[in-house]
Amino acid sequence: MVTIISRITTGRGQVVKGDVFIFPKGEKLTAEDLQGFLAYQRLLYDKRYKPNYNLYTSNHPILQDSERAWSENNKLVVPMPRLLVDEYAGYFGGNAPTIQLEDETDNDSLQAWLNNVEFTDEHSEIVKTVSIYGRSYLLAYQSEGAKPEVAHVEPDEGFMIYDDTVKCEPLAFVRYSWNENGILEGTIYYADEYVNFTDDTLEEAIPYTWHDVPAVEFYSNEERQGIFDGVKTLIKALDNAMSRKANQVDYFDNAYMLALGLNLEDEEGNIKIDRNQRLIYSPDADATNAKVDFIGKPDADGMQENLINRLIDLIYYTSMIPNLQDSAFSGNSSGVALQFKLLPMQNMAAFQERKFIKSLRRMFKVLFESADGGQIVRSINKESWLDLRFTYTRNMPQNMADAVSTAVQASSLLSQQTALAMIPGVDDPKAEIKRKQEEQNETVKNAFNSVPNTPDYLVGDNNGDTEESEE
């Protein structure tokens, strides 16, 4: 049984940890049920999605603080959320995952489809969205030419509803938006049919080609937390500390002057100071005993610097993202030492990779088993989603000589395809093996052709093959 953390006030929906929606298995949503989910989704938008988006786009809460009278009002933003998200998303998803099938014909068809739908870009957007919001979705649909395609959906544009069983299987996916007149419009995607809706009115169900809910949810942890969700208070404190430090600098620039025992008034009673000559002159004989100084306040520069450095260190440490600008990090060129410094982020990426592979496999199950089968892989192999191989390669500086050497050494223990996958830049090991074989065949053919009086049965044919003599 799943643990209910909240019951939606309208309809039969419920919410479990991670703000996951569940609904009775085998049931369809009524207009009342849908309105309940949409109302809770609006709360999530106000509480999580919108604040996280503002932080990522450097629209931090400090910018909305009220102005203080008779005081400096610097509002500095340190874009740590964008830095953390872009650094991690580039590390995890900068290199597109390799997706392959064992069957050569089906694999060629799969690679062509991945290129056609620009799957690499969709995957990159999913990685970034998960880093910001904690979740994202991939929706399968049919283009105008009845071709299967996919598109990523951000969590403020849709949500998944799971059944209330222990496996929490997808029951429906809801995608919505507001038109130019402010009217809510959307679609509920079930297995085998979809339902359009406008505000609180549901239309008739329309059958389609998908046998399962044509959408999957991507997330990096069961709590659906983004990269900087755990350091929001530290980021706010850093903005405040930087702003107060700037205020202190402005205060010293605009400090009040104190003049005691010095008559600076002219005949009209005005204070006379020659700003151009930077001179204060008084003909009064008692001016030698005067005191001229600036009104100052205690200097807290050291304390502020310590606080700022501590906050930056805590943000990196708590989010498990290494500070690549740290002199201790960049100054150590040892490969083993660098691996240890990257270990927390590597562990986080490993957990996310397992979640992503699970979601990707389910999406390809939906695609391969759909009623329009045969457009990605042959219909007879519609269960080949079980044989899919997903390979993620972290995007980080690589020593190509070491990588190639490792692959050569591994080739004696592993298959040639697995060994080639270890080399950065080899996205399709099967295609690389095929190209290598073609080059070798061409080399053999050219070698035979270059030898004079070569027997015909040893000369390669047009396909680059050689004929063997029959005994």
Protein Blocks (a to p, Z undefined) as FASTA:
>chain_A
ZZdfbdcfedjbdcdehiiacddehiacdfklmmmmmmmmmmmmmmmmmmmmmmmnopaf
klmpccdehiacddcddfkklmmmmmmmmmmmmpccddddfblmlmmmmmmmmmmnomml
mmmmmmmmmmmnopacddddddfkopacdddddfklbccdddfbfnopafbdcdddddfk
opacdddddehiacddehjaccdddddfbfbdcbdcddfbfnlpafklmmmmmmmmmmmm
mmmmmmmmmmmmmcccddehiafbdfkopacddfklopacdfbfklmmpccdddddddfk
lmmmmmmmmmmmmmmmmnopacfkbmklmmpmbfklmmmmmmmmmmmmmmmmmmmmmmmm
mmmmmmmmpmkgojlmcfklmmmmmmpccdddddddddfklmmmmmmmmmmmmcfklmmm
mpghiablmlmmmmmmmmmmmmmmmmmmmpghiafklpccfkopacdddZZ
